Amino acid sequence: MSGRQDRSAPVVRTAVPLGASSGRPDRCAPVVPSSGRPDRCAPVVRTASTGIRLDRGRNRYRPGYVSSHMIRTATPADLDAVAALHAEARATYYRGHIPDDAFDSPAEHARTRAGWESAIGRAAVLCAIRHGTVAGVAAFGEREGAMTLTQLHVAPGYWRSGVGSELHTAVVEAWQRAGVTTARLEVFEKNTRARAFYSHHGWYPDPEEPLVGNHLILRLTVSRAA
């Protein structure tokens, strides 16, 4: 959902075509219950790469615990699902606008899968789980000194179900806890679904650099936590 669709490793972009935010999986992702509110009793850890706090819900670590509706940090076991969701998402907003080989070739799938594997290894990917499957993904982190929403995708079967908004809320709450005041993303200009989603959530065109190639640059003013 977020932005520059894929110039480097796959960073989750919305399969909802919420429009990958940047295209490169990121360095940190908050773990938040599906309600969108971090578990107040959960231990908080700080990532070395970004300083963003991750709230790790207690239930995730309870032996035998299974939830059909939650948001959590992706694990290596999610790699296949995340890579498949990303590939499906890119196809929905790229097909017909750029050559298929640029997003749907064996070499490109291998490249993006490797990117996801690296991001998941850094605990940089956030997953929305619905009925035991990965329904959405998001990733964010600093890029060239600016906090960036690099990826946000929702599986087409879960469009308009609230998954994208829950992931977005989880990301924003992590930024609030870290004291982040502004953020950016890049979104493919033809991805009208993603553009509408971001506008609804308060993102606006970068006043100084609104367009880079075929991607729009959007900004968000992050309000203080209530």
Phi and psi restraints in degrees (value plus and minus 20) as a CYANA .aco file:
   2 SER   PHI    -103.6   -63.6
   2 SER   PSI    -112.4   -72.4
   3 GLY   PHI    -160.7  -120.7
   3 GLY   PSI    -132.0   -92.0
   4 ARG   PHI     -79.6   -39.6
   4 ARG   PSI      88.1   128.1
   5 GLN   PHI     -97.8   -57.8
   5 GLN   PSI      83.5   123.5
   6 ASP   PHI      35.3    75.3
   6 ASP   PSI      53.1    93.1
   7 ARG   PHI    -118.6   -78.6
   7 ARG   PSI     -27.9    12.1
   8 SER   PHI    -163.3  -123.3
   8 SER   PSI    -174.1  -134.1
   9 ALA   PHI     -70.5   -30.5
   9 ALA   PSI     132.7   172.7
  10 PRO   PHI     -84.4   -44.4
  10 PRO   PSI     100.2   140.2
  11 VAL   PHI    -135.4   -95.4
  11 VAL   PSI     110.6   150.6
  12 VAL   PHI     -66.3   -26.3
  12 VAL   PSI      96.4   136.4
  13 ARG   PHI    -132.3   -92.3
  13 ARG   PSI     138.6   178.6
  14 THR   PHI     -90.2   -50.2
  14 THR   PSI     104.9   144.9
  15 ALA   PHI     -94.1   -54.1
  15 ALA   PSI     -28.5    11.5
  16 VAL   PHI    -100.0   -60.0
  16 VAL   PSI       2.1    42.1
  17 PRO   PHI      -1.5    38.5
  17 PRO   PSI      33.4    73.4
  18 LEU   PHI     -89.8   -49.8
  18 LEU   PSI     -26.7    13.3
  19 GLY   PHI      66.4   106.4
  19 GLY   PSI      80.1   120.1
  20 ALA   PHI     -60.8   -20.8
  20 ALA   PSI     116.6   156.6
  21 SER   PHI     -96.4   -56.4
  21 SER   PSI     -62.3   -22.3
  22 SER   PHI    -155.9  -115.9
  22 SER   PSI     -54.6   -14.6
  23 GLY   PHI      90.1   130.1
  23 GLY   PSI     -22.8    17.2
  24 ARG   PHI    -142.9  -102.9
  24 ARG   PSI     103.1   143.1
  25 PRO   PHI     -78.0   -38.0
  25 PRO   PSI     126.9   166.9
  26 ASP   PHI    -125.6   -85.6
  26 ASP   PSI    -196.1  -156.1
  27 ARG   PHI    -108.8   -68.8
  27 ARG   PSI     -34.1     5.9
  28 CYS   PHI    -174.8  -134.8
  28 CYS   PSI     130.4   170.4
  29 ALA   PHI    -169.1  -129.1
  29 ALA   PSI     112.7   152.7
  30 PRO   PHI     -96.5   -56.5
  30 PRO   PSI     129.8   169.8
  31 VAL   PHI    -125.0   -85.0
  31 VAL   PSI      97.6   137.6
  32 VAL   PHI    -156.2  -116.2
  32 VAL   PSI     123.3   163.3
  33 PRO   PHI     -83.5   -43.5
  33 PRO   PSI     139.7   179.7
  34 SER   PHI     -82.6   -42.6
  34 SER   PSI     -35.5     4.5
  35 SER   PHI     -89.2   -49.2
  35 SER   PSI     -35.3     4.7
  36 GLY   PHI      71.4   111.4
  36 GLY   PSI     -22.7    17.3
  37 ARG   PHI    -132.7   -92.7
  37 ARG   PSI     106.4   146.4
  38 PRO   PHI     -79.0   -39.0
  38 PRO   PSI     124.4   164.4
  39 ASP   PHI     -86.1   -46.1
  39 ASP   PSI      98.3   138.3
  40 ARG   PHI     -90.5   -50.5
  40 ARG   PSI     -37.7     2.3
  41 CYS   PHI    -117.4   -77.4
  41 CYS   PSI     -23.6    16.4
  42 ALA   PHI     -96.6   -56.6
  42 ALA   PSI     125.9   165.9
  43 PRO   PHI     -88.0   -48.0
  43 PRO   PSI     127.6   167.6
  44 VAL   PHI    -130.2   -90.2
  44 VAL   PSI     115.4   155.4
  45 VAL   PHI    -143.6  -103.6
  45 VAL   PSI     139.5   179.5
  46 ARG   PHI    -139.0   -99.0
  46 ARG   PSI     110.6   150.6
  47 THR   PHI     -98.1   -58.1
  47 THR   PSI     124.3   164.3
  48 ALA   PHI     -90.7   -50.7
  48 ALA   PSI     -52.2   -12.2
  49 SER   PHI     -97.8   -57.8
  49 SER   PSI     -53.5   -13.5
  50 THR   PHI    -146.4  -106.4
  50 THR   PSI     -38.0     2.0
  51 GLY   PHI      62.0   102.0
  51 GLY   PSI     -19.9    20.1
  52 ILE   PHI     -94.7   -54.7
  52 ILE   PSI     115.8   155.8
  53 ARG   PHI    -100.9   -60.9
  53 ARG   PSI     120.2   160.2
  54 LEU   PHI    -134.1   -94.1
  54 LEU   PSI     103.0   143.0
  55 ASP   PHI    -112.0   -72.0
  55 ASP   PSI      90.7   130.7
  56 ARG   PHI    -115.1   -75.1
  56 ARG   PSI      89.5   129.5
  57 GLY   PHI     -79.1   -39.1
  57 GLY   PSI     120.8   160.8
  58 ARG   PHI     -80.9   -40.9
  58 ARG   PSI     -59.4   -19.4
  59 ASN   PHI     -81.0   -41.0
  59 ASN   PSI     -49.4    -9.4
  60 ARG   PHI     -82.0   -42.0
  60 ARG   PSI     -47.6    -7.6
  61 TYR   PHI    -123.0   -83.0
  61 TYR   PSI     -13.4    26.6
  62 ARG   PHI    -101.0   -61.0
  62 ARG   PSI     102.9   142.9
  63 PRO   PHI     -72.6   -32.6
  63 PRO   PSI     109.2   149.2
  64 GLY   PHI      58.2    98.2
  64 GLY   PSI     -19.8    20.2
  65 TYR   PHI     -94.2   -54.2
  65 TYR   PSI     112.4   152.4
  66 VAL   PHI    -154.4  -114.4
  66 VAL   PSI     109.1   149.1
  67 SER   PHI    -139.8   -99.8
  67 SER   PSI     119.2   159.2
  68 SER   PHI    -111.7   -71.7
  68 SER   PSI     -23.4    16.6
  69 HIS   PHI    -169.7  -129.7
  69 HIS   PSI      78.5   118.5
  70 MET   PHI    -182.2  -142.2
  70 MET   PSI     147.2   187.2
  71 ILE   PHI    -140.9  -100.9
  71 ILE   PSI     110.2   150.2
  72 ARG   PHI    -169.8  -129.8
  72 ARG   PSI     149.1   189.1
  73 THR   PHI     -92.7   -52.7
  73 THR   PSI     116.5   156.5
  74 ALA   PHI     -87.0   -47.0
  74 ALA   PSI     129.2   169.2
  75 THR   PHI    -138.8   -98.8
  75 THR   PSI     148.2   188.2
  76 PRO   PHI     -74.2   -34.2
  76 PRO   PSI     -49.8    -9.8
  77 ALA   PHI     -87.2   -47.2
  77 ALA   PSI     -36.5     3.5
  78 ASP   PHI    -110.1   -70.1
  78 ASP   PSI     -26.5    13.5
  79 LEU   PHI     -73.0   -33.0
  79 LEU   PSI     -70.1   -30.1
  80 ASP   PHI     -79.2   -39.2
  80 ASP   PSI     -64.8   -24.8
  81 ALA   PHI     -86.1   -46.1
  81 ALA   PSI     -61.6   -21.6
  82 VAL   PHI     -85.6   -45.6
  82 VAL   PSI     -65.2   -25.2
  83 ALA   PHI     -83.0   -43.0
  83 ALA   PSI     -60.0   -20.0
  84 ALA   PHI     -87.2   -47.2
  84 ALA   PSI     -61.6   -21.6
  85 LEU   PHI     -82.8   -42.8
  85 LEU   PSI     -62.9   -22.9
  86 HIS   PHI     -81.7   -41.7
  86 HIS   PSI     -64.1   -24.1
  87 ALA   PHI     -83.3   -43.3
  87 ALA   PSI     -61.5   -21.5
  88 GLU   PHI     -85.4   -45.4
  88 GLU   PSI     -59.7   -19.7
  89 ALA   PHI     -84.6   -44.6
  89 ALA   PSI     -67.5   -27.5
  90 ARG   PHI     -80.0   -40.0
  90 ARG   PSI     -59.3   -19.3
  91 ALA   PHI     -82.5   -42.5
  91 ALA   PSI     -54.8   -14.8
  92 THR   PHI     -87.9   -47.9
  92 THR   PSI     -51.5   -11.5
  93 TYR   PHI    -126.9   -86.9
  93 TYR   PSI     -36.3     3.7
  94 TYR   PHI    -113.1   -73.1
  94 TYR   PSI     -55.2   -15.2
  95 ARG   PHI     -78.9   -38.9
  95 ARG   PSI     111.2   151.2
  96 GLY   PHI      70.7   110.7
  96 GLY   PSI     -29.5    10.5
  97 HIS   PHI    -134.1   -94.1
  97 HIS   PSI     -51.4   -11.4
  98 ILE   PHI    -155.1  -115.1
  98 ILE   PSI     141.9   181.9
  99 PRO   PHI     -76.8   -36.8
  99 PRO   PSI     117.9   157.9
 100 ASP   PHI     -76.4   -36.4
 100 ASP   PSI     -55.9   -15.9
 101 ASP   PHI     -81.3   -41.3
 101 ASP   PSI     -40.8    -0.8
 102 ALA   PHI     -93.6   -53.6
 102 ALA   PSI     -38.7     1.3
 103 PHE   PHI    -157.1  -117.1
 103 PHE   PSI     -30.3     9.7
 104 ASP   PHI    -156.4  -116.4
 104 ASP   PSI      44.8    84.8
 105 SER   PHI    -156.5  -116.5
 105 SER   PSI     136.4   176.4
 106 PRO   PHI     -74.4   -34.4
 106 PRO   PSI     -61.2   -21.2
 107 ALA   PHI     -85.5   -45.5
 107 ALA   PSI     -61.1   -21.1
 108 GLU   PHI     -89.6   -49.6
 108 GLU   PSI     -59.1   -19.1
 109 HIS   PHI     -83.8   -43.8
 109 HIS   PSI     -58.1   -18.1
 110 ALA   PHI     -86.7   -46.7
 110 ALA   PSI     -60.2   -20.2
 111 ARG   PHI     -84.2   -44.2
 111 ARG   PSI     -67.3   -27.3
 112 THR   PHI     -89.4   -49.4
 112 THR   PSI     -54.9   -14.9
 113 ARG   PHI     -81.9   -41.9
 113 ARG   PSI     -61.8   -21.8
 114 ALA   PHI     -82.8   -42.8
 114 ALA   PSI     -57.4   -17.4
 115 GLY   PHI     -84.6   -44.6
 115 GLY   PSI     -61.9   -21.9
 116 TRP   PHI     -85.6   -45.6
 116 TRP   PSI     -60.1   -20.1
 117 GLU   PHI     -80.3   -40.3
 117 GLU   PSI     -61.4   -21.4
 118 SER   PHI     -86.3   -46.3
 118 SER   PSI     -64.5   -24.5
 119 ALA   PHI     -84.3   -44.3
 119 ALA   PSI     -62.8   -22.8
 120 ILE   PHI     -84.0   -44.0
 120 ILE   PSI     -56.5   -16.5
 121 GLY   PHI     -83.6   -43.6
 121 GLY   PSI     -45.2    -5.2
 122 ARG   PHI    -113.1   -73.1
 122 ARG   PSI     -12.2    27.8
 123 ALA   PHI      38.8    78.8
 123 ALA   PSI      21.1    61.1
 124 ALA   PHI    -125.5   -85.5
 124 ALA   PSI     -10.9    29.1
 125 VAL   PHI    -143.8  -103.8
 125 VAL   PSI     113.8   153.8
 126 LEU   PHI    -128.6   -88.6
 126 LEU   PSI     111.1   151.1
 127 CYS   PHI    -135.3   -95.3
 127 CYS   PSI     122.2   162.2
 128 ALA   PHI    -120.5   -80.5
 128 ALA   PSI     102.6   142.6
 129 ILE   PHI    -124.7   -84.7
 129 ILE   PSI     109.9   149.9
 130 ARG   PHI    -153.0  -113.0
 130 ARG   PSI     101.3   141.3
 131 HIS   PHI      33.7    73.7
 131 HIS   PSI      19.2    59.2
 132 GLY   PHI      61.3   101.3
 132 GLY   PSI     -16.0    24.0
 133 THR   PHI    -142.3  -102.3
 133 THR   PSI     138.7   178.7
 134 VAL   PHI     -98.9   -58.9
 134 VAL   PSI      92.8   132.8
 135 ALA   PHI    -120.3   -80.3
 135 ALA   PSI     -36.0     4.0
 136 GLY   PHI    -185.3  -145.3
 136 GLY   PSI     138.8   178.8
 137 VAL   PHI    -162.7  -122.7
 137 VAL   PSI     132.7   172.7
 138 ALA   PHI    -168.5  -128.5
 138 ALA   PSI     132.3   172.3
 139 ALA   PHI    -171.1  -131.1
 139 ALA   PSI     127.8   167.8
 140 PHE   PHI    -176.4  -136.4
 140 PHE   PSI     144.0   184.0
 141 GLY   PHI     149.9   189.9
 141 GLY   PSI     158.7   198.7
 142 GLU   PHI     -97.0   -57.0
 142 GLU   PSI     115.2   155.2
 143 ARG   PHI    -152.6  -112.6
 143 ARG   PSI      94.9   134.9
 144 GLU   PHI      33.7    73.7
 144 GLU   PSI      22.5    62.5
 145 GLY   PHI      63.5   103.5
 145 GLY   PSI     -18.6    21.4
 146 ALA   PHI    -141.7  -101.7
 146 ALA   PSI     117.4   157.4
 147 MET   PHI     -86.5   -46.5
 147 MET   PSI     107.3   147.3
 148 THR   PHI    -150.1  -110.1
 148 THR   PSI     112.4   152.4
 149 LEU   PHI    -103.3   -63.3
 149 LEU   PSI      84.1   124.1
 150 THR   PHI    -107.3   -67.3
 150 THR   PSI     -47.3    -7.3
 151 GLN   PHI    -172.2  -132.2
 151 GLN   PSI     122.7   162.7
 152 LEU   PHI    -180.4  -140.4
 152 LEU   PSI      92.2   132.2
 153 HIS   PHI    -153.6  -113.6
 153 HIS   PSI     127.9   167.9
 154 VAL   PHI    -150.3  -110.3
 154 VAL   PSI     115.4   155.4
 155 ALA   PHI     -81.4   -41.4
 155 ALA   PSI     116.8   156.8
 156 PRO   PHI     -69.5   -29.5
 156 PRO   PSI     -55.3   -15.3
 157 GLY   PHI     -86.0   -46.0
 157 GLY   PSI     -32.6     7.4
 158 TYR   PHI    -136.6   -96.6
 158 TYR   PSI      -6.4    33.6
 159 TRP   PHI     -79.8   -39.8
 159 TRP   PSI     124.0   164.0
 160 ARG   PHI      40.7    80.7
 160 ARG   PSI       6.3    46.3
 161 SER   PHI    -127.5   -87.5
 161 SER   PSI     -22.1    17.9
 162 GLY   PHI      78.3   118.3
 162 GLY   PSI     -25.4    14.6
 163 VAL   PHI     -82.1   -42.1
 163 VAL   PSI     -67.3   -27.3
 164 GLY   PHI     -81.5   -41.5
 164 GLY   PSI     -61.4   -21.4
 165 SER   PHI     -86.8   -46.8
 165 SER   PSI     -57.2   -17.2
 166 GLU   PHI     -86.0   -46.0
 166 GLU   PSI     -61.8   -21.8
 167 LEU   PHI     -84.1   -44.1
 167 LEU   PSI     -63.4   -23.4
 168 HIS   PHI     -81.3   -41.3
 168 HIS   PSI     -63.1   -23.1
 169 THR   PHI     -81.5   -41.5
 169 THR   PSI     -61.1   -21.1
 170 ALA   PHI     -82.4   -42.4
 170 ALA   PSI     -61.7   -21.7
 171 VAL   PHI     -85.3   -45.3
 171 VAL   PSI     -68.6   -28.6
 172 VAL   PHI     -81.4   -41.4
 172 VAL   PSI     -59.8   -19.8
 173 GLU   PHI     -85.0   -45.0
 173 GLU   PSI     -55.3   -15.3
 174 ALA   PHI     -84.8   -44.8
 174 ALA   PSI     -60.7   -20.7
 175 TRP   PHI     -83.4   -43.4
 175 TRP   PSI     -61.5   -21.5
 176 GLN   PHI     -81.5   -41.5
 176 GLN   PSI     -62.9   -22.9
 177 ARG   PHI     -84.5   -44.5
 177 ARG   PSI     -49.8    -9.8
 178 ALA   PHI    -108.6   -68.6
 178 ALA   PSI     -24.2    15.8
 179 GLY   PHI      61.0   101.0
 179 GLY   PSI      -2.5    37.5
 180 VAL   PHI     -90.9   -50.9
 180 VAL   PSI     114.9   154.9
 181 THR   PHI    -129.2   -89.2
 181 THR   PSI     -44.7    -4.7
 182 THR   PHI    -161.3  -121.3
 182 THR   PSI     133.5   173.5
 183 ALA   PHI    -164.1  -124.1
 183 ALA   PSI     145.1   185.1
 184 ARG   PHI    -157.4  -117.4
 184 ARG   PSI     144.9   184.9
 185 LEU   PHI    -177.3  -137.3
 185 LEU   PSI     145.6   185.6
 186 GLU   PHI    -144.1  -104.1
 186 GLU   PSI     113.8   153.8
 187 VAL   PHI    -152.5  -112.5
 187 VAL   PSI     117.5   157.5
 188 PHE   PHI     -77.4   -37.4
 188 PHE   PSI     107.8   147.8
 189 GLU   PHI     -81.9   -41.9
 189 GLU   PSI     -44.8    -4.8
 190 LYS   PHI    -106.4   -66.4
 190 LYS   PSI     -24.6    15.4
 191 ASN   PHI    -105.5   -65.5
 191 ASN   PSI      58.6    98.6
 192 THR   PHI     -86.3   -46.3
 192 THR   PSI     -50.7   -10.7
 193 ARG   PHI     -83.6   -43.6
 193 ARG   PSI     -66.9   -26.9
 194 ALA   PHI     -85.4   -45.4
 194 ALA   PSI     -61.7   -21.7
 195 ARG   PHI     -80.9   -40.9
 195 ARG   PSI     -61.2   -21.2
 196 ALA   PHI     -86.0   -46.0
 196 ALA   PSI     -59.7   -19.7
 197 PHE   PHI     -80.7   -40.7
 197 PHE   PSI     -68.9   -28.9
 198 TYR   PHI     -87.0   -47.0
 198 TYR   PSI     -58.8   -18.8
 199 SER   PHI     -81.0   -41.0
 199 SER   PSI     -61.5   -21.5
 200 HIS   PHI     -80.2   -40.2
 200 HIS   PSI     -52.3   -12.3
 201 HIS   PHI    -115.9   -75.9
 201 HIS   PSI      -3.6    36.4
 202 GLY   PHI      75.1   115.1
 202 GLY   PSI     -15.1    24.9
 203 TRP   PHI     -98.8   -58.8
 203 TRP   PSI     126.6   166.6
 204 TYR   PHI    -159.2  -119.2
 204 TYR   PSI     137.8   177.8
 205 PRO   PHI     -80.0   -40.0
 205 PRO   PSI     118.1   158.1
 206 ASP   PHI     -81.2   -41.2
 206 ASP   PSI     101.9   141.9
 207 PRO   PHI     -87.4   -47.4
 207 PRO   PSI     -42.8    -2.8
 208 GLU   PHI    -118.5   -78.5
 208 GLU   PSI     -52.5   -12.5
 209 GLU   PHI    -162.8  -122.8
 209 GLU   PSI      56.3    96.3
 210 PRO   PHI     -94.2   -54.2
 210 PRO   PSI     -36.6     3.4
 211 LEU   PHI    -166.1  -126.1
 211 LEU   PSI     112.9   152.9
 212 VAL   PHI    -149.5  -109.5
 212 VAL   PSI      90.2   130.2
 213 GLY   PHI      42.0    82.0
 213 GLY   PSI    -144.3  -104.3
 214 ASN   PHI    -124.8   -84.8
 214 ASN   PSI       3.7    43.7
 215 HIS   PHI    -141.3  -101.3
 215 HIS   PSI     115.3   155.3
 216 LEU   PHI    -105.1   -65.1
 216 LEU   PSI     124.2   164.2
 217 ILE   PHI    -122.6   -82.6
 217 ILE   PSI     102.5   142.5
 218 LEU   PHI    -137.0   -97.0
 218 LEU   PSI     133.1   173.1
 219 ARG   PHI    -145.1  -105.1
 219 ARG   PSI     134.5   174.5
 220 LEU   PHI    -155.7  -115.7
 220 LEU   PSI     111.4   151.4
 221 THR   PHI    -109.3   -69.3
 221 THR   PSI      97.6   137.6
 222 VAL   PHI    -107.9   -67.9
 222 VAL   PSI      97.0   137.0
 223 SER   PHI     -95.5   -55.5
 223 SER   PSI     141.3   181.3
 224 ARG   PHI     -91.4   -51.4
 224 ARG   PSI     130.3   170.3
 225 ALA   PHI     -84.5   -44.5
 225 ALA   PSI     123.6   163.6
